[in-house]
Amino acid sequence: MEQAKLNKILELHQKWRKKEIGGKRANLNSADLSKADLTGANLELARLEGANLRETNLQKANLNNARLEGADLQKANLKDSNLSGADLSKANLRGANLQQADLTGADLDYADLEGADLSDAVVKAAGLFSANLKNSNLNGVIFVASNLKEANLSGANLQSAVLSIVYLENANLENADLTNANFEDTDLQGVDLSKCKNLDTAKNFNVKNGVHDENF
């Protein structure tokens, strides 16, 4: 999409958000925005379903409650972005930079986050049912009251991550690094912990959590 056209859409979107005359909600469904520079852009409530956002710079962008279902965000830069309440279900976020992003209340069910960097991100009350987080960097992530049932966390770096009141039922944690991870009041029913790394350093593991690793 040409930059001039995109700028006009963003201008009208801001008017729509402010309920000004002539405003129009941004509808960028299926738009090609690959490699675009949207640093700090305000896309709150924007429609970006199925959009091509590969390698797009969205650092510090406001995507609060944006619709990004099925969007292609491979290797996109979303560092420090606001994705609270965003619909990212079935989105492709492989290799994306989500460092320190706010994903509170976001829908990431069935999303592909393989190799993504979510270090120090806030992921509270989010949905990640059956999400693919294989080999992702989750160092210091705050997962609180989130649903990670049947998620693939194999090979993920969970060092110092906080997984409090998280649902991990039947999740795959094979070869995940659990160094100093905090699992307070987390449901680990059906999780095989026998191949996790540094399980002995993890915090708040107990039998009621469903841990049945005889080597622990």
Sine and cosine of phi, psi and omega as CSV:
sin_phi,cos_phi,sin_psi,cos_psi,sin_omega,cos_omega
0.00,0.00,0.69,-0.73,0.01,-1.00
-0.91,0.41,0.61,-0.79,-0.07,-1.00
-0.86,0.51,-0.62,0.78,-0.02,-1.00
-0.89,0.46,-0.68,0.73,0.02,-1.00
-0.91,0.42,-0.67,0.74,0.01,-1.00
-0.90,0.44,-0.67,0.74,0.01,-1.00
-0.87,0.50,-0.62,0.78,0.00,-1.00
-0.92,0.40,-0.67,0.75,0.03,-1.00
-0.88,0.47,-0.67,0.74,0.00,-1.00
-0.92,0.39,-0.60,0.80,0.02,-1.00
-0.89,0.45,-0.71,0.70,0.01,-1.00
-0.93,0.37,-0.53,0.85,0.01,-1.00
-0.91,0.42,-0.64,0.77,0.02,-1.00
-0.91,0.42,-0.61,0.79,0.05,-1.00
-0.90,0.43,-0.65,0.76,0.01,-1.00
-0.89,0.45,-0.68,0.73,0.02,-1.00
-0.88,0.48,-0.60,0.80,-0.03,-1.00
-1.00,0.02,0.06,1.00,0.01,-1.00
0.87,0.50,0.61,0.79,0.04,-1.00
-1.00,-0.01,0.41,-0.91,0.00,-1.00
-0.88,0.47,0.71,-0.71,0.02,-1.00
1.00,0.05,-0.03,1.00,0.01,-1.00
-0.95,0.30,0.44,-0.90,0.00,-1.00
-0.51,-0.86,0.77,-0.64,0.02,-1.00
-0.87,0.49,0.71,-0.71,0.00,-1.00
-0.92,0.39,0.86,-0.50,0.08,-1.00
-0.91,-0.42,0.99,-0.14,-0.02,-1.00
-0.91,-0.42,0.47,0.88,0.02,-1.00
-0.85,0.53,0.77,-0.63,0.05,-1.00
0.90,0.44,0.21,0.98,0.01,-1.00
-0.96,0.29,0.50,-0.86,0.06,-1.00
-1.00,-0.05,0.98,-0.21,0.01,-1.00
-0.89,-0.46,0.40,0.92,-0.04,-1.00
-0.88,0.48,0.71,-0.71,0.03,-1.00
0.90,0.45,0.23,0.97,0.04,-1.00
-0.95,0.31,0.42,-0.91,0.05,-1.00
-0.98,-0.19,0.97,-0.23,0.00,-1.00
-0.89,-0.46,0.54,0.84,0.00,-1.00
-0.83,0.56,0.83,-0.56,0.05,-1.00
0.94,0.34,0.18,0.98,-0.02,-1.00
-0.92,0.40,0.58,-0.82,0.04,-1.00
-0.99,-0.16,0.98,-0.19,-0.02,-1.00
-0.90,-0.43,0.49,0.87,0.03,-1.00
-0.83,0.56,0.79,-0.62,0.03,-1.00
0.93,0.37,0.15,0.99,0.01,-1.00
-0.94,0.34,0.43,-0.90,0.03,-1.00
-0.98,-0.20,0.89,-0.46,-0.05,-1.00
-0.73,-0.69,0.48,0.88,-0.04,-1.00
-0.89,0.45,0.79,-0.62,0.04,-1.00
0.94,0.34,0.21,0.98,-0.03,-1.00
-0.95,0.30,0.49,-0.87,0.07,-1.00
-1.00,-0.05,0.96,-0.27,-0.03,-1.00
-0.86,-0.50,0.51,0.86,0.00,-1.00
-0.88,0.47,0.77,-0.63,0.05,-1.00
0.83,0.55,0.39,0.92,0.04,-1.00
-0.98,0.21,0.62,-0.78,0.01,-1.00
-1.00,-0.03,0.96,-0.29,0.02,-1.00
-0.88,-0.47,0.44,0.90,-0.01,-1.00
-0.86,0.51,0.75,-0.66,0.01,-1.00
0.88,0.48,0.31,0.95,0.04,-1.00
-0.96,0.27,0.49,-0.87,0.07,-1.00
-0.99,-0.16,0.96,-0.27,0.01,-1.00
-0.89,-0.45,0.50,0.87,0.01,-1.00
-0.84,0.54,0.84,-0.55,0.03,-1.00
0.85,0.52,0.40,0.92,0.07,-1.00
-0.96,0.27,0.43,-0.90,0.02,-1.00
-0.99,-0.17,0.95,-0.31,-0.06,-1.00
-0.82,-0.57,0.43,0.90,-0.03,-1.00
-0.85,0.52,0.80,-0.59,0.05,-1.00
0.95,0.32,0.19,0.98,-0.01,-1.00
-0.95,0.31,0.48,-0.88,0.04,-1.00
-0.99,-0.16,0.96,-0.27,-0.04,-1.00
-0.89,-0.46,0.49,0.87,0.00,-1.00
-0.85,0.53,0.78,-0.62,0.04,-1.00
0.84,0.54,0.37,0.93,0.07,-1.00
-0.95,0.30,0.48,-0.88,0.05,-1.00
-0.99,-0.14,0.97,-0.26,-0.01,-1.00
-0.89,-0.45,0.41,0.91,-0.03,-1.00
-0.88,0.48,0.72,-0.69,0.04,-1.00
0.88,0.47,0.31,0.95,-0.01,-1.00
-0.99,0.13,0.38,-0.93,0.05,-1.00
-0.98,-0.20,0.97,-0.26,0.00,-1.00
-0.91,-0.42,0.38,0.93,-0.03,-1.00
-0.89,0.46,0.76,-0.65,0.03,-1.00
0.96,0.28,0.07,1.00,-0.03,-1.00
-0.96,0.29,0.53,-0.85,0.07,-1.00
-1.00,-0.09,0.97,-0.23,0.02,-1.00
-0.91,-0.42,0.36,0.93,-0.02,-1.00
-0.88,0.48,0.70,-0.71,0.01,-1.00
0.89,0.46,0.25,0.97,0.03,-1.00
-0.97,0.23,0.46,-0.89,0.04,-1.00
-0.98,-0.18,0.95,-0.30,-0.03,-1.00
-0.88,-0.48,0.48,0.88,-0.02,-1.00
-0.87,0.50,0.79,-0.61,0.06,-1.00
0.93,0.36,0.20,0.98,-0.02,-1.00
-0.96,0.28,0.46,-0.89,0.06,-1.00
-0.99,-0.14,0.95,-0.30,0.00,-1.00
-0.88,-0.47,0.47,0.88,-0.01,-1.00
-0.86,0.52,0.77,-0.64,0.06,-1.00
0.86,0.52,0.34,0.94,0.04,-1.00
-0.97,0.26,0.45,-0.89,0.05,-1.00
-0.98,-0.20,0.94,-0.34,-0.02,-1.00
-0.92,-0.40,0.45,0.90,0.00,-1.00
-0.86,0.52,0.83,-0.56,0.05,-1.00
0.95,0.32,0.17,0.98,0.00,-1.00
-0.97,0.26,0.48,-0.88,0.05,-1.00
-0.98,-0.22,0.95,-0.32,0.01,-1.00
-0.87,-0.49,0.42,0.91,0.02,-1.00
-0.85,0.52,0.75,-0.66,0.03,-1.00
0.89,0.45,0.23,0.97,0.02,-1.00
-0.96,0.28,0.47,-0.88,0.02,-1.00
-0.96,-0.27,0.95,-0.30,-0.03,-1.00
-0.89,-0.45,0.45,0.89,-0.04,-1.00
-0.87,0.50,0.79,-0.61,0.02,-1.00
0.96,0.29,0.13,0.99,0.00,-1.00
-0.97,0.25,0.42,-0.91,0.02,-1.00
-0.95,-0.32,0.96,-0.29,0.02,-1.00
-0.93,-0.36,0.38,0.93,-0.07,-1.00
-0.82,0.57,0.75,-0.66,0.02,-1.00
0.89,0.46,0.32,0.95,0.07,-1.00
-0.97,0.23,0.38,-0.93,0.05,-1.00
-0.96,-0.29,0.89,-0.45,-0.07,-1.00
-0.80,-0.60,0.95,0.32,-0.04,-1.00
-0.99,-0.14,0.67,-0.75,0.06,-1.00
0.77,0.63,0.62,0.78,-0.01,-1.00
-0.98,-0.22,0.39,-0.92,0.04,-1.00
-0.97,-0.24,0.86,-0.51,0.05,-1.00
-0.75,-0.67,0.62,0.78,-0.01,-1.00
-0.87,0.49,0.81,-0.59,0.04,-1.00
0.84,0.54,0.43,0.90,0.04,-1.00
-0.97,0.26,0.49,-0.87,0.03,-1.00
-0.98,-0.17,0.95,-0.32,0.00,-1.00
-0.89,-0.45,0.46,0.89,-0.03,-1.00
-0.86,0.51,0.75,-0.67,0.04,-1.00
0.83,0.55,0.41,0.91,0.02,-1.00
-0.99,0.10,0.39,-0.92,0.04,-1.00
-0.99,-0.12,0.96,-0.29,-0.02,-1.00
-0.91,-0.41,0.46,0.89,-0.03,-1.00
-0.88,0.48,0.88,-0.48,0.06,-1.00
0.97,0.26,0.15,0.99,0.02,-1.00
-0.91,0.42,0.62,-0.79,0.06,-1.00
-0.98,-0.22,0.99,-0.15,0.09,-1.00
-0.99,-0.14,0.95,-0.33,0.04,-1.00
-0.79,-0.62,0.79,-0.61,0.05,-1.00
0.81,0.58,0.61,0.80,0.02,-1.00
-0.96,-0.29,0.38,-0.92,-0.03,-1.00
-0.97,-0.24,0.95,-0.32,0.03,-1.00
-0.89,-0.45,0.46,0.89,0.01,-1.00
-0.86,0.51,0.74,-0.67,0.05,-1.00
0.88,0.47,0.30,0.95,0.04,-1.00
-0.97,0.25,0.47,-0.88,0.05,-1.00
-0.99,-0.16,0.96,-0.28,0.00,-1.00
-0.92,-0.39,0.37,0.93,-0.05,-1.00
-0.90,0.44,0.74,-0.67,0.02,-1.00
0.96,0.29,0.10,1.00,-0.03,-1.00
-0.96,0.27,0.50,-0.87,0.08,-1.00
-1.00,-0.08,0.97,-0.26,-0.02,-1.00
-0.95,-0.31,0.43,0.90,-0.02,-1.00
-0.87,0.50,0.79,-0.61,0.04,-1.00
0.87,0.49,0.27,0.96,0.05,-1.00
-0.96,0.29,0.53,-0.85,0.05,-1.00
-0.96,-0.28,0.91,-0.41,0.01,-1.00
-0.87,-0.49,0.96,0.28,-0.07,-1.00
-0.99,-0.17,0.77,-0.63,-0.02,-1.00
0.82,0.57,0.67,0.74,0.00,-1.00
-0.97,-0.23,0.59,-0.81,0.03,-1.00
-0.99,-0.13,0.94,-0.33,-0.02,-1.00
-0.90,-0.43,0.33,0.94,-0.06,-1.00
-0.80,0.60,0.82,-0.58,0.04,-1.00
0.88,0.47,0.38,0.93,0.08,-1.00
-0.97,0.23,0.40,-0.92,0.02,-1.00
-0.99,-0.17,0.92,-0.38,-0.01,-1.00
-0.91,-0.42,0.40,0.92,-0.02,-1.00
-0.87,0.48,0.79,-0.61,0.01,-1.00
0.90,0.45,0.24,0.97,0.08,-1.00
-0.96,0.29,0.61,-0.79,0.01,-1.00
-1.00,-0.03,0.92,-0.39,-0.07,-1.00
-0.97,-0.24,0.40,0.92,-0.02,-1.00
-0.82,0.57,0.89,-0.46,0.04,-1.00
0.85,0.52,0.33,0.94,0.07,-1.00
-0.95,0.31,0.56,-0.83,-0.04,-1.00
-0.94,-0.34,0.89,-0.46,-0.07,-1.00
-0.93,-0.37,0.62,0.79,-0.07,-1.00
-0.88,0.48,0.82,-0.57,0.06,-1.00
0.82,0.57,0.56,0.83,0.00,-1.00
-0.99,-0.17,0.64,-0.77,-0.02,-1.00
-1.00,0.06,0.93,-0.38,-0.01,-1.00
-0.92,-0.39,0.43,0.90,-0.01,-1.00
-0.87,0.49,0.77,-0.63,0.05,-1.00
0.98,0.18,0.13,0.99,-0.01,-1.00
-1.00,-0.06,0.78,-0.63,0.04,-1.00
-1.00,0.01,0.93,-0.37,-0.05,-1.00
-0.98,-0.18,0.10,0.99,-0.12,-0.99
-0.92,0.39,-0.36,0.93,-0.04,-1.00
-0.92,-0.40,0.27,0.96,0.05,-1.00
-0.97,0.24,0.41,-0.91,0.03,-1.00
-0.99,-0.16,0.67,-0.74,0.10,-1.00
0.84,0.54,0.61,0.79,0.04,-1.00
-0.87,0.49,-0.51,0.86,-0.06,-1.00
-0.92,0.38,-0.27,0.96,0.01,-1.00
-0.99,-0.11,-0.16,0.99,-0.03,-1.00
-0.93,0.37,0.45,-0.89,-0.09,-1.00
-0.95,-0.30,0.51,-0.86,0.12,-0.99
0.89,0.46,0.58,0.81,0.17,-0.99
-1.00,0.05,0.70,-0.72,0.12,-0.99
-0.40,-0.92,0.13,-0.99,-0.09,-1.00
-0.87,0.49,-0.59,0.81,-0.05,-1.00
-0.91,0.41,-0.33,0.94,0.05,-1.00
-0.97,0.24,-0.10,0.99,0.01,-1.00
1.00,0.00,0.28,0.96,0.00,-1.00
-0.99,0.16,0.86,-0.51,0.00,-1.00
-0.77,-0.63,0.61,0.79,0.04,-1.00
-1.00,0.10,0.94,-0.33,-0.10,-1.00
-0.92,0.39,-0.22,0.97,0.03,-1.00
-1.00,0.02,-0.11,0.99,-0.04,-1.00
-0.99,0.10,0.00,0.00,0.00,0.00
